[in-house]
Amino acid sequence: MRHSIPYQTINMLSRACDALASCYREYEFVTAVYLLEPWEKRIVNSVMTGLAVFALYSAYTSLPHYAANMASYIVG
C-alpha cells in the first residue's frame, strides 16, 4: 500500500518555500548582493550569517533575560 502526502501539506510546504524565496530576494535587493559574482555572494552570505550567529550567541550569553524575552517574542 502506497501512502500519499495530503494536498494541504504540499500546499503548506510550497507556500513556506515561496515565502523563504521572497525573503531571500528582498535580502539580495536590500544588500545589493544580486550584483556580485556567485563566489562573491558565497563569501558575503557567509560573513553575514557568521555575524548574525555571533550577534545572537552574544545576546544569548551576555543578556540571558533579554534574549529569552526576545526569543519568546519571536517564537510567539
C-alpha positions, 0 to 999 in steps of 0.5 A: 500500500502506497501512502500519499502526502495530503494536498494541504501539506504540499500546499503548506510546504510550497507556500513556506518555500515561496515565502523563504524565496521572497525573503531571500530576494528582498535580502539580495535587493536590500544588500545589493548582493544580486550584483556580485559574482556567485563566489562573491555572494558565497563569501558575503552570505557567509560573513553575514550569517557568521555575524548574525550567529555571533550577534545572537550567541552574544545576546544569548550569553551576555543578556540571558533575560533579554534574549529569552524575552526576545526569543519568546517574542519571536517564537510567539 
